[in-house]
Each structure stands twice: as structure tokens, then as C-alpha cells.
Amino acid sequence: MHSDAEAMNRSFGRAYQRLWTANALSAVGTGMTTAALPLLASIKPPSELVLGGIAAAGLLPGVLLAVPAGLIADRYDRARVLVAADLARAAVVIAAAVALLVGSLPGIVLAVITFLIGAGETIFITATQSAVPSFVDEAQLDDANGRLQVADDVGREFVGPPLGSLIFRLASWVPFVADAVSYIVSAALLARLPKAPPAEPSEERPRPTMAPAWAHFRTSRTLVVLAGAMLTLSLCGSAVLAMLVLLVRRQYSLDGGWFGPALTVIACGATLAGVVAGRVLARLSARSAMAAAVALNAASYVLLGTTGLWPIAAIALFAWGFAVTFGNITSIGIRQRLIPTELIGRVMGIFRGALSAGGVIGALGSGLLARATSVGTVAVAAGALQLPVVVALLTGLPRGTRDDHPTSGVDSPDRTI
């Protein structure tokens, strides 16, 4: 581990290493809470609607706050924004732990907690993605994004959920306390990032507004097509994830304690994607990479919804994790290259809003669809809905390789990916 950290330090620099470590630590805590909240919600019926509502509550901040988060990332020092987001989330989970110590948390309160955590996460992720190009060279973006994605996926899904499921059995409040500790330690690391406050507003450089960000977004066919695709993918992924604990219990006939390991299998695929993404994307066009990732993701959902055998489901979960992470890394790299530095926070906020809007629709719709049909139907429908996305990406994104090109200028985005 020490040698890996030294290698990262030499390759990317200390600032990126601190950002990576902070993301990894906070992701472990978030993973524990991610496992604890559905377990709390699934104890009492009607679990389908409660689970869907809680999942939607976690995504709703992205709809409401993604654009403001982008403005914040462009207007203020991003290191301080990251620290504030961590400390705010720590306060929320500490309050949840105290409430569980003295009583129980009804579904509506769980939804509020999930909403507040999601609000902090929206700001945190937007600021992180906006900060990365400041810490690494453009040629390193895919590798840097991949490493960050691995840190997030391993912590959020590989380490955190099984640990959260385990300590949840000991006491329901413990995962929340552990999550708070992770946020506090993360904030301490992020406080040591180099300060990079934005330039003071002037006649030549006015205070950031959303108008130029919207203009840049609208004039880039690549960004518009990519945003529509990511909205649909988020809808599908949120729908399946919201019902995953019920798939484990009902379709695969496993104990609820296997929910954490199921997330771990997803994280294994995600980890592999994060490790290989930089090398694969150096040889493959982003258009082909995105289309292949979506096609694999669609197949994994259909398999999850049609099989009752847990070994086959495990293969599908692994493929799901790989496909989503590989596609996400590809998408982030496209955006970071095409969006001018001075607009990156705001345009990333637009994307975050699209992702969250799709997620809210998927999470709420999944509960209704599962109650009317079955949880397996939700997964199959999500897979089928992604097939048009593959076509849209192949026909809507421009051909080309991943040649280096400027990250400024409105006309440059559509020449190549």
C-alpha cells in the first residue's frame, strides 16, 4: 500500500494524493450508511414504496442543487467547498446515530436523512470532478478519474456495505457513527489541499453565472447527446439499485445480510473497470467505449431480472459494476476535456442535475412498477430501456480517436472525442 501511495505521489502529485485518500475514506463511511439505510427501511412493509422513496430522496438533491453546486465550485475555493461538504454530512449522520440510540427512525425520517446526505454528496462530487483538472495533466485525466472511481467504488460498495451490514447487526447506530468519523478524517485531509480561490470579479472577468455554461452546453452536440444518455442510464441504474435488497431476498431467496455482499460483487466489477479504464481508453474511441459499456450494462440488468440462481446473479452484478464504472469514467473524461476550465463546475452541475433527475424518476418508478408486477420486471425493463441509448451514442456522438485537444472554446468539443 505504501509503495502504491508513493507511486501515485510521483505520478500525480501530493494534492491529487490527498484528494484520492480523502475520497477513499469518506466512501467507506458512505458505504456503511448505504447498507444500513435500506436494512432499516426494509424491516417493516410496505418495503417497495419505502425503499423507492428513500432512494429518490437521496437523488433529489442532485435535481435541486446540482446547478447551485456548480456555481459554488466555480465561485469559491474548491478545497474549502469539499471540507464544508464533509463536515455537513458528518453532522447529519451523527444526528441519525443519536436518534437511533434513543429510539427508531420512521421511513419519512430516513428519507430526510438520505436527502441531506445526498445534498452534501452533490456538492462534494461536483467540486471533486471540477478540481481534478487543476491537479493533473490533461493526458492523465482518464487514469486519474479511474483511480478516483476505484477509491469511491471500493469504499462505497466493496468495503463499506459488508462492514455496514455486519455492524448493523450489532447495533443499528454504529454504521452512522463510523460514517461520521470517515467524513471528519476526510475533511482534515482536504483542508491541506492547495488553496486556489477564483479570481476576483472584474469587468474582464465578471462573477460566474449560468448563462455561459448553458450556452456552451447547448452548442455542443457531444455534451447534449451525452447528457441525454446519462439521464436515461441513471434512471435505469437507480431503479434496479432501489430494488436490489428485494431481489436478494425474494428472487434469489437469500437472507437480507447478503445485500452488503451483493454490493461488494458490484464493486469488484467497478474496481476492475477503474484499474483498466485508462489503458483501454488510450486505444479505444470514447464513442465505442460508451456504447459497449451501455450494452453490457443492459445485458446485466436483463440477467438480474430473469435468473433465480445466485451464481448467475453474481456474474450479472459484476458486469453491472464494470459497465457502469467504465462508462462513467469515459463520460467524465469527455466532459473534462471539452469544458473550459472557467466553466467546468457549472457544466458539471448541469450533468449532475440530469443524472439526479433520471435517478429520482427511476427510484420512484421502480417502487410502483415492482408493486404492480415484480422486482424482476424492474430489472428487465431497465435493461430494455438502455438499448435505444446504445443507438443514440453510436449515431449521436462524433467519430474519432482520443487525440489531445484544447479544453477551451465552444467550437472545439464536436471535432473529436
PyMOL commands that set and color helices and strands:
alter all, ss='L'
color gray80, all
select helices_A, chain A and resi 2-12+14-41+47-75+78-102+107-135+138-170+174-190+211-218+221-242+244-251+256-281+286-306+310-338+341-372+375-396+413-415
alter helices_A, ss='H'
color red, helices_A
deselect
rebuild
show_as cartoon
